[in-house]
Amino acid sequence: MTDRALSVVRSGALTTVQDRGRPGHAHLGVPRSGALDGPAAALANRLVGNGPEAAVLETTLNGCAVRPRSTVTVAVTGAPCPVTVDGRPAAWSAPVRVPAGALLNIGTALSGVRSYVAVSGGVTVEPVLGSRSTDLLSGLGPAPLTDGAVLPLGTPTALHICVDTAPQPAPPAELVLRVTLGPRDDWFTPEAVRFFTSRTFQVSSASNRIGLRTEGPALERSLVGELPSEGMVLGAVQVPPDGRPVVFLADHPTTGGYPVIGVVRETDLPAAAQAEPGTPVRFTEVRGR
């Protein structure tokens, strides 16, 4: 058995393996998946000397704990959280050396939702359709982590970066999402469209990797009935029958029958990944790209 591996001691509320995802398979009904906060995952990889394609761990709210079988370099980014090695405090958002057999514990997020754990060499579970990402909607990729699981690691490269810490944006106190209206904004009353781009919503606790659900004013339709299923893109804002907008994230379905009132710019979605339940959400209309 190889010593390049991690043993999972505490899997946490939801910890998954994620990389840059598997785009280009929507015609097969397969979402792109991948890290919800892509910039945070990329930063963690850079801090340990991995290439941008390396797979990392994405934790949710209460972190996880792992034990490497060989000495590794790790970095934790995304949602700020306490990091310890065998109970001793270690740096967050900086490279940390973890000896073989030591317990690396990623604690509960102090703010935000998702933390990213990169390990030198990357997590090398078997890829599916070119990606090691866990897809909660389709079930592709490795299952979410469970206590006692063992994750293989790749061979590390020589570190090419040496920093004490790395700046990154704080989780949003208010989530502002730039949105282009359409293609089905004409299914809603003019007042509903005005509410959508002027009222404040809140992040719902029912949000997940599939979509950021909101609470707030219900958007009233001008047309009744349902659409035939049509293609859905990352960032699409679908409005189900309860009238509360849902922003599609990485594990979103590739088709849907509820009208899409607008599409959020992809560059705004990493902040959505870190928005805690109750965070105010505002949609601001933009035109063009």
C-alpha positions as CSV (number, residue, x, y, z in Angstrom):
1,M,0.0,0.0,0.0
2,T,1.4,3.4,-1.0
3,D,2.3,5.9,1.7
4,R,1.1,8.8,-0.5
5,A,-2.4,8.9,1.0
6,L,-4.7,10.6,3.4
7,S,-6.8,8.8,6.0
8,V,-10.0,10.5,6.8
9,V,-10.5,10.8,10.6
10,R,-13.5,13.2,10.6
11,S,-15.4,13.7,7.3
12,G,-17.4,16.7,8.5
13,A,-20.9,17.8,7.4
14,L,-20.0,17.5,3.7
15,T,-16.5,17.2,2.4
16,T,-16.0,16.4,-1.3
17,V,-13.1,16.1,-3.7
18,Q,-13.2,18.9,-6.3
19,D,-11.1,20.2,-9.2
20,R,-11.9,22.5,-12.1
21,G,-14.8,20.2,-13.1
22,R,-16.0,18.5,-16.2
23,P,-17.3,21.2,-18.6
24,G,-18.4,20.3,-22.1
25,H,-20.7,17.4,-21.2
26,A,-24.1,19.2,-20.8
27,H,-25.4,17.4,-24.0
28,L,-25.0,14.1,-22.0
29,G,-26.9,15.6,-19.0
30,V,-23.7,16.0,-17.0
31,P,-23.1,19.2,-15.0
32,R,-19.7,20.8,-14.9
33,S,-19.3,20.4,-11.1
34,G,-15.9,21.5,-9.7
35,A,-15.0,23.7,-6.8
36,L,-17.7,26.3,-6.1
37,D,-15.2,28.9,-5.0
38,G,-12.7,28.4,-7.9
39,P,-10.3,31.2,-6.9
40,A,-10.0,29.8,-3.4
41,A,-9.2,26.3,-4.7
42,A,-6.7,27.6,-7.2
43,L,-4.9,29.7,-4.5
44,A,-4.7,26.6,-2.2
45,N,-3.1,24.7,-5.0
46,R,-0.6,27.5,-5.8
47,L,0.4,27.7,-2.1
48,V,1.5,24.0,-2.0
49,G,3.1,24.0,-5.5
50,N,0.4,22.0,-7.3
51,G,-0.8,22.7,-10.9
52,P,-4.2,24.4,-11.3
53,E,-5.8,21.0,-12.3
54,A,-5.0,19.3,-9.0
55,A,-7.9,18.1,-6.9
56,V,-8.5,19.5,-3.5
57,L,-10.9,18.9,-0.6
58,E,-14.0,21.2,-0.3
59,T,-15.4,21.3,3.2
60,T,-18.8,22.7,4.3
61,L,-19.2,24.7,7.5
62,N,-17.5,22.4,10.1
63,G,-14.4,21.3,8.2
64,C,-12.8,17.9,8.4
65,A,-9.8,16.1,9.9
66,V,-7.3,13.9,8.0
67,R,-4.0,12.1,8.7
68,P,-1.3,11.8,6.0
69,R,0.7,8.6,5.7
70,S,3.8,10.6,4.6
71,T,5.0,14.2,5.3
72,V,3.0,16.6,3.1
73,T,2.5,20.4,2.6
74,V,-1.0,21.6,2.9
75,A,-2.8,24.9,2.6
76,V,-6.3,25.8,3.7
77,T,-8.2,28.7,1.9
78,G,-11.7,29.9,1.3
79,A,-13.8,30.3,4.5
80,P,-11.5,31.4,7.3
81,C,-11.3,28.6,10.0
82,P,-9.0,27.4,12.7
83,V,-6.3,24.9,11.5
84,T,-4.3,22.7,13.8
85,V,-1.7,20.0,13.5
86,D,-1.8,17.5,16.4
87,G,-3.7,20.1,18.3
88,R,-1.2,22.9,17.8
89,P,-2.4,26.0,15.9
90,A,-1.2,26.3,12.3
91,A,-1.6,28.9,9.6
92,W,-4.6,29.5,7.5
93,S,-4.1,30.6,3.9
94,A,-0.4,29.7,4.0
95,P,1.7,26.5,3.3
96,V,1.9,24.2,6.4
97,R,4.1,21.1,6.8
98,V,2.3,18.2,8.2
99,P,4.4,15.2,9.4
100,A,3.5,11.6,8.6
101,G,0.9,10.4,11.0
102,A,0.0,13.8,12.4
103,L,-3.6,14.9,12.6
104,L,-4.6,17.8,10.5
105,N,-7.8,19.4,11.7
106,I,-9.7,22.0,9.7
107,G,-12.2,23.5,12.1
108,T,-15.6,25.2,11.8
109,A,-15.7,28.2,9.5
110,L,-15.5,31.5,11.4
111,S,-17.3,33.1,8.5
112,G,-18.3,31.9,5.1
113,V,-19.3,28.3,4.2
114,R,-16.6,26.4,2.3
115,S,-12.9,25.9,3.0
116,Y,-10.5,24.3,0.5
117,V,-7.7,22.0,1.5
118,A,-4.9,21.4,-1.0
119,V,-2.2,18.8,-0.4
120,S,1.1,18.6,-2.2
121,G,0.7,16.2,-5.1
122,G,-3.0,16.6,-5.2
123,V,-5.8,14.1,-4.4
124,T,-5.6,11.4,-7.1
125,V,-8.9,9.5,-6.9
126,E,-9.9,8.0,-10.3
127,P,-11.1,10.6,-12.8
128,V,-14.5,10.3,-14.4
129,L,-15.0,12.1,-17.8
130,G,-11.7,13.9,-17.2
131,S,-12.4,15.2,-13.7
132,R,-12.0,14.0,-10.1
133,S,-14.9,16.2,-8.9
134,T,-17.7,14.9,-6.8
135,D,-21.0,15.7,-8.5
136,L,-23.9,15.6,-6.0
137,L,-26.6,15.8,-8.7
138,S,-25.5,13.0,-11.1
139,G,-23.5,11.0,-8.6
140,L,-20.4,11.0,-10.8
141,G,-17.0,11.1,-9.3
142,P,-16.0,9.9,-5.8
143,A,-18.6,9.8,-3.0
144,P,-18.5,12.5,-0.3
145,L,-15.9,11.7,2.3
146,T,-16.7,9.3,5.1
147,D,-14.8,8.5,8.3
148,G,-12.1,5.9,7.6
149,A,-11.9,6.6,3.9
150,V,-8.4,6.6,2.3
151,L,-7.6,9.1,-0.4
152,P,-4.5,8.6,-2.7
153,L,-2.1,11.5,-3.3
154,G,0.1,12.3,-6.3
155,T,3.8,12.9,-6.3
156,P,4.6,16.5,-5.3
157,T,6.6,18.9,-7.4
158,A,9.2,21.3,-6.1
159,L,7.6,24.3,-4.4
160,H,7.8,27.3,-6.6
161,I,6.4,29.8,-4.2
162,C,7.3,31.0,-0.7
163,V,4.9,33.3,1.1
164,D,3.9,34.0,4.7
165,T,0.2,34.5,3.8
166,A,-1.9,35.1,0.8
167,P,-4.8,37.7,0.7
168,Q,-8.2,36.6,-0.5
169,P,-11.7,38.2,-0.3
170,A,-13.7,37.9,2.9
171,P,-17.0,36.1,2.7
172,P,-19.7,38.6,1.7
173,A,-21.6,40.5,4.3
174,E,-24.0,41.4,1.4
175,L,-24.0,39.3,-1.8
176,V,-24.4,41.5,-4.9
177,L,-24.9,39.5,-8.1
178,R,-24.8,41.1,-11.5
179,V,-27.5,39.7,-13.7
180,T,-28.4,39.9,-17.4
181,L,-32.2,39.6,-17.7
182,G,-33.7,36.9,-19.9
183,P,-34.3,34.7,-21.6
184,R,-37.7,34.3,-19.9
185,D,-38.1,37.6,-18.0
186,D,-41.2,38.1,-20.2
187,W,-42.9,35.3,-18.2
188,F,-43.1,37.7,-15.2
189,T,-45.0,40.8,-14.5
190,P,-43.2,44.2,-15.0
191,E,-43.5,44.7,-11.2
192,A,-41.9,41.3,-10.5
193,V,-39.0,42.1,-12.8
194,R,-38.6,45.4,-11.0
195,F,-38.7,43.7,-7.6
196,F,-36.1,41.2,-8.8
197,T,-33.6,43.9,-9.5
198,S,-34.5,46.3,-6.7
199,R,-35.5,44.4,-3.6
200,T,-33.3,42.5,-1.2
201,F,-33.5,38.7,-0.8
202,Q,-31.7,36.5,1.7
203,V,-29.7,33.3,1.3
204,S,-31.8,30.3,2.3
205,S,-30.5,27.5,4.5
206,A,-31.7,25.1,1.8
207,S,-28.9,26.2,-0.5
208,N,-26.4,23.6,-1.6
209,R,-23.9,22.9,-4.4
210,I,-26.8,22.6,-6.9
211,G,-28.2,26.1,-6.3
212,L,-28.2,29.1,-4.0
213,R,-31.8,29.4,-2.9
214,T,-33.3,32.7,-1.7
215,E,-36.0,33.9,0.6
216,G,-37.8,37.1,0.1
217,P,-40.5,38.6,-2.2
218,A,-42.2,36.1,-4.5
219,L,-41.9,37.0,-8.1
220,E,-45.3,36.9,-9.8
221,R,-45.7,35.4,-13.3
222,S,-47.6,37.0,-16.2
223,L,-47.8,33.6,-18.0
224,V,-49.2,30.4,-16.5
225,G,-48.2,26.9,-17.2
226,E,-44.8,25.4,-17.6
227,L,-42.1,25.6,-20.3
228,P,-40.9,22.5,-22.2
229,S,-37.6,21.5,-20.7
230,E,-34.7,23.7,-22.0
231,G,-31.0,24.0,-21.4
232,M,-29.7,25.5,-18.2
233,V,-26.4,27.3,-17.8
234,L,-24.2,28.0,-14.8
235,G,-25.5,31.1,-13.1
236,A,-29.1,30.8,-14.5
237,V,-31.7,32.2,-12.1
238,Q,-34.6,29.9,-12.2
239,V,-37.9,30.8,-10.5
240,P,-39.9,27.7,-9.3
241,P,-43.6,27.9,-8.5
242,D,-43.0,29.5,-5.0
243,G,-41.6,32.6,-6.8
244,R,-38.3,32.6,-5.0
245,P,-35.2,32.8,-7.3
246,V,-32.7,30.0,-7.3
247,V,-29.2,30.7,-8.7
248,F,-27.7,27.6,-10.3
249,L,-24.2,26.6,-9.1
250,A,-21.7,24.0,-10.3
251,D,-23.9,20.9,-9.8
252,H,-26.9,22.4,-11.4
253,P,-29.2,20.3,-13.7
254,T,-28.5,20.8,-17.4
255,T,-32.2,21.2,-18.3
256,G,-35.2,22.6,-16.6
257,G,-38.8,23.6,-17.1
258,Y,-39.2,26.6,-14.8
259,P,-38.6,30.0,-16.4
260,V,-35.1,31.7,-16.1
261,I,-35.5,35.4,-15.3
262,G,-31.8,36.2,-15.7
263,V,-28.3,34.8,-15.7
264,V,-25.6,35.9,-13.1
265,R,-22.1,36.7,-14.3
266,E,-19.8,33.7,-13.6
267,T,-17.2,35.9,-11.9
268,D,-19.8,36.7,-9.1
269,L,-20.5,33.0,-8.3
270,P,-17.4,32.3,-6.0
271,A,-18.9,34.9,-3.6
272,A,-22.2,33.0,-3.7
273,A,-20.4,29.9,-2.6
274,Q,-19.3,31.6,0.6
275,A,-22.6,33.4,1.4
276,E,-24.0,32.1,4.7
277,P,-27.7,31.5,5.3
278,G,-29.4,34.9,6.0
279,T,-26.9,36.9,4.0
280,P,-28.7,39.7,2.1
281,V,-28.7,39.2,-1.7
282,R,-29.2,41.9,-4.3
283,F,-29.5,41.3,-8.0
284,T,-28.3,44.2,-10.1
285,E,-29.1,44.4,-13.8
286,V,-26.3,44.7,-16.3
287,R,-26.4,44.7,-20.1
288,G,-24.0,42.9,-22.4
289,R,-20.9,41.1,-21.2
